[in-house]
Amino acid sequence: MPALAIRGGTPIRTAPWPSWPQHDERELANLTRVLESGNWGGFPSPNVMAGEFAERFAAYHGAKFGICTTGGTTALEVALRAAGLERGDEVLVPALTFYATAFAALIQGFKPVFVDIDPDTWCIDASKIEAAITPDTRAILPVHLGSRMADMDRITEISRARGLKVIEDCAHMHGGFWRGKGAGTLGDIGCFSFQSSKLMTCGEGGIIITNDEALEEQCHGYVNSGRVKTTDRQASEGTLLGWNYRITEFQAAVLLAQLERLPEQVERRNANVARFDERVAQIDGVSTLRHDDRQATRSGYGIILRYDEQAWGGISRDRFARALHAEGIHLYTSFYTPVYKTPLFAWRDAPIEVDYSQTHCPVAERASYHEMIWLPHEVFLGTTKDVDDICDAVEKLRLHIDEISN
């Protein structure tokens, strides 16, 4: 009689996983307050709740200024423009990330240059950055991927020596800290996403944080249709060519409650991730990504179970993942693919001439197509039993490897 669920056996897990997004009476109270106020929109900018949230979120991460935007992608667009980039300037980005990281540059006529990832953390490989710099390079855009942060010590060292701007993509790193400094404050600008699946969410939305007052003024102007800050409903004189990327008061109301919940969620998730790391270390053929002790407070949008095809007798990652999923485990494979291979990254339609047809980043490609098992963050907002179910399922597959290979 088969043991594995994929062969008709009984799955390890049939119970539902922790749901996402999470909410309670705090969101409801804030939304009611906005609804009854009649003050719903994003203008004047920043509006009441949007301004309150931006200030609190920035302070939580140790930044002086916060500017809310309509999304993580628009946050990156604004940050790159505020950093002074011009058409044709190059931006160094990691090969493995969501395509929006590179899209935000390319849509404005800035050229993304892909740098392969660190094999231990899957963030941009800081040791390969200098080789990618050319006379046209103006910025580095590191992404804190999953639950790991890029080597910000080395990145800031290089940027200062070369006169480059650093814009952190922190879409995965709400509440994370590096050497006691909040994610998004280690470079010149940090950009976060509040899309539905992120660690904090209002459905869609984003924020830019910075300690540079000049950059804050530029970012606010670009978000606010080219206007400087407005304290009344009279439109101030336009100062630059900007977008309307303001968020509504309803979004800010939800985010204020989400921010209150963030510290407890980070603590609970990290306790479960520590248990996961401990269990996975005892199982042959799988591992977790290396944790850098400089990441003083861990956080993360996804937890990686790294699969070793050779250690599993050549069984493909996809075949293994199907068997693991059949055991009731919530997972994704190739959650991200190398950006230059992602169909959504329509670089042939770019406003400048680029060609990625010959781009090849072997570490990113191996990670995406052969090693990545992505476990969503909400799985780790439950109990120790949830973590043990994942690991028990992997151990079960290991014990009955013949049923996967046949």
BELMO-V765146 format. One record per residue. N is the residue number from 1. OMEGA is omega in whole degrees, -180 to 180 (999 if undefined). Layout:
# BELMO-V765146
n->N omega->OMEGA
n->N omega->OMEGA
This chain:
# BELMO-V765146
n->1 omega->-177
n->2 omega->179
n->3 omega->-175
n->4 omega->-179
n->5 omega->-180
n->6 omega->178
n->7 omega->179
n->8 omega->179
n->9 omega->-179
n->10 omega->-179
n->11 omega->176
n->12 omega->-170
n->13 omega->172
n->14 omega->-179
n->15 omega->177
n->16 omega->177
n->17 omega->176
n->18 omega->-176
n->19 omega->175
n->20 omega->2
n->21 omega->177
n->22 omega->-179
n->23 omega->177
n->24 omega->-175
n->25 omega->-179
n->26 omega->176
n->27 omega->-178
n->28 omega->-180
n->29 omega->180
n->30 omega->180
n->31 omega->178
n->32 omega->179
n->33 omega->179
n->34 omega->-178
n->35 omega->-177
n->36 omega->-180
n->37 omega->-174
n->38 omega->179
n->39 omega->-168
n->40 omega->-168
n->41 omega->-178
n->42 omega->-179
n->43 omega->5
n->44 omega->-172
n->45 omega->-6
n->46 omega->178
n->47 omega->-168
n->48 omega->-177
n->49 omega->178
n->50 omega->178
n->51 omega->178
n->52 omega->-180
n->53 omega->-178
n->54 omega->180
n->55 omega->-178
n->56 omega->-179
n->57 omega->179
n->58 omega->-179
n->59 omega->179
n->60 omega->-179
n->61 omega->178
n->62 omega->179
n->63 omega->179
n->64 omega->-171
n->65 omega->173
n->66 omega->179
n->67 omega->-180
n->68 omega->178
n->69 omega->-178
n->70 omega->-179
n->71 omega->177
n->72 omega->179
n->73 omega->179
n->74 omega->174
n->75 omega->178
n->76 omega->178
n->77 omega->-178
n->78 omega->-178
n->79 omega->179
n->80 omega->179
n->81 omega->-180
n->82 omega->180
n->83 omega->174
n->84 omega->180
n->85 omega->179
n->86 omega->-177
n->87 omega->179
n->88 omega->177
n->89 omega->-177
n->90 omega->177
n->91 omega->178
n->92 omega->-179
n->93 omega->177
n->94 omega->-179
n->95 omega->-177
n->96 omega->178
n->97 omega->172
n->98 omega->-173
n->99 omega->-177
n->100 omega->178
n->101 omega->179
n->102 omega->-180
n->103 omega->-177
n->104 omega->176
n->105 omega->-172
n->106 omega->-179
n->107 omega->179
n->108 omega->179
n->109 omega->173
n->110 omega->-172
n->111 omega->173
n->112 omega->174
n->113 omega->-172
n->114 omega->177
n->115 omega->-179
n->116 omega->-174
n->117 omega->174
n->118 omega->-177
n->119 omega->-178
n->120 omega->-176
n->121 omega->-178
n->122 omega->168
n->123 omega->-180
n->124 omega->-178
n->125 omega->-176
n->126 omega->-179
n->127 omega->-180
n->128 omega->-176
n->129 omega->-175
n->130 omega->179
n->131 omega->-179
n->132 omega->-178
n->133 omega->176
n->134 omega->176
n->135 omega->-180
n->136 omega->-178
n->137 omega->-179
n->138 omega->-175
n->139 omega->172
n->140 omega->-178
n->141 omega->179
n->142 omega->176
n->143 omega->174
n->144 omega->-167
n->145 omega->177
n->146 omega->180
n->147 omega->179
n->148 omega->177
n->149 omega->176
n->150 omega->-180
n->151 omega->-174
n->152 omega->175
n->153 omega->-178
n->154 omega->-179
n->155 omega->179
n->156 omega->177
n->157 omega->179
n->158 omega->-176
n->159 omega->180
n->160 omega->180
n->161 omega->-175
n->162 omega->180
n->163 omega->-178
n->164 omega->173
n->165 omega->176
n->166 omega->179
n->167 omega->-177
n->168 omega->171
n->169 omega->-175
n->170 omega->-177
n->171 omega->-179
n->172 omega->-163
n->173 omega->174
n->174 omega->176
n->175 omega->177
n->176 omega->-179
n->177 omega->179
n->178 omega->-177
n->179 omega->178
n->180 omega->178
n->181 omega->-176
n->182 omega->173
n->183 omega->-179
n->184 omega->180
n->185 omega->-176
n->186 omega->175
n->187 omega->179
n->188 omega->-177
n->189 omega->174
n->190 omega->-177
n->191 omega->-179
n->192 omega->177
n->193 omega->174
n->194 omega->177
n->195 omega->-167
n->196 omega->-174
n->197 omega->-172
n->198 omega->-174
n->199 omega->168
n->200 omega->-177
n->201 omega->167
n->202 omega->-177
n->203 omega->171
n->204 omega->179
n->205 omega->179
n->206 omega->177
n->207 omega->173
n->208 omega->173
n->209 omega->-180
n->210 omega->172
n->211 omega->-177
n->212 omega->-176
n->213 omega->179
n->214 omega->177
n->215 omega->178
n->216 omega->-180
n->217 omega->178
n->218 omega->-179
n->219 omega->-180
n->220 omega->179
n->221 omega->180
n->222 omega->179
n->223 omega->-169
n->224 omega->175
n->225 omega->178
n->226 omega->-178
n->227 omega->167
n->228 omega->-179
n->229 omega->-180
n->230 omega->-179
n->231 omega->175
n->232 omega->-174
n->233 omega->175
n->234 omega->-180
n->235 omega->177
n->236 omega->-179
n->237 omega->178
n->238 omega->-178
n->239 omega->180
n->240 omega->-179
n->241 omega->-174
n->242 omega->179
n->243 omega->164
n->244 omega->179
n->245 omega->-179
n->246 omega->173
n->247 omega->178
n->248 omega->176
n->249 omega->176
n->250 omega->178
n->251 omega->-179
n->252 omega->179
n->253 omega->178
n->254 omega->-176
n->255 omega->177
n->256 omega->178
n->257 omega->179
n->258 omega->-180
n->259 omega->177
n->260 omega->-176
n->261 omega->-172
n->262 omega->-176
n->263 omega->-180
n->264 omega->179
n->265 omega->177
n->266 omega->-179
n->267 omega->-178
n->268 omega->180
n->269 omega->-178
n->270 omega->177
n->271 omega->179
n->272 omega->177
n->273 omega->177
n->274 omega->176
n->275 omega->180
n->276 omega->179
n->277 omega->-178
n->278 omega->-179
n->279 omega->-177
n->280 omega->-179
n->281 omega->-179
n->282 omega->-175
n->283 omega->178
n->284 omega->171
n->285 omega->176
n->286 omega->179
n->287 omega->171
n->288 omega->179
n->289 omega->-178
n->290 omega->175
n->291 omega->177
n->292 omega->-177
n->293 omega->176
n->294 omega->173
n->295 omega->-168
n->296 omega->175
n->297 omega->-178
n->298 omega->172
n->299 omega->176
n->300 omega->-176
n->301 omega->179
n->302 omega->178
n->303 omega->-175
n->304 omega->164
n->305 omega->-174
n->306 omega->-174
n->307 omega->180
n->308 omega->-176
n->309 omega->-178
n->310 omega->-179
n->311 omega->177
n->312 omega->174
n->313 omega->178
n->314 omega->175
n->315 omega->-176
n->316 omega->176
n->317 omega->-177
n->318 omega->179
n->319 omega->176
n->320 omega->-177
n->321 omega->177
n->322 omega->179
n->323 omega->179
n->324 omega->178
n->325 omega->179
n->326 omega->177
n->327 omega->177
n->328 omega->-176
n->329 omega->-180
n->330 omega->-175
n->331 omega->173
n->332 omega->169
n->333 omega->-178
n->334 omega->179
n->335 omega->169
n->336 omega->171
n->337 omega->178
n->338 omega->-170
n->339 omega->-176
n->340 omega->176
n->341 omega->-178
n->342 omega->-178
n->343 omega->179
n->344 omega->180
n->345 omega->-174
n->346 omega->-173
n->347 omega->178
n->348 omega->177
n->349 omega->-174
n->350 omega->178
n->351 omega->174
n->352 omega->-179
n->353 omega->176
n->354 omega->179
n->355 omega->-179
n->356 omega->-175
n->357 omega->-180
n->358 omega->-180
n->359 omega->-178
n->360 omega->176
n->361 omega->-169
n->362 omega->-179
n->363 omega->179
n->364 omega->-179
n->365 omega->178
n->366 omega->180
n->367 omega->-175
n->368 omega->-171
n->369 omega->-175
n->370 omega->-170
n->371 omega->-167
n->372 omega->164
n->373 omega->-172
n->374 omega->179
n->375 omega->-175
n->376 omega->-171
n->377 omega->-176
n->378 omega->176
n->379 omega->-176
n->380 omega->174
n->381 omega->180
n->382 omega->-174
n->383 omega->174
n->384 omega->179
n->385 omega->178
n->386 omega->179
n->387 omega->-179
n->388 omega->177
n->389 omega->178
n->390 omega->-176
n->391 omega->176
n->392 omega->179
n->393 omega->178
n->394 omega->178
n->395 omega->178
n->396 omega->178
n->397 omega->180
n->398 omega->-178
n->399 omega->-177
n->400 omega->-177
n->401 omega->-179
n->402 omega->180
n->403 omega->176
n->404 omega->-172
n->405 omega->-177
n->406 omega->999
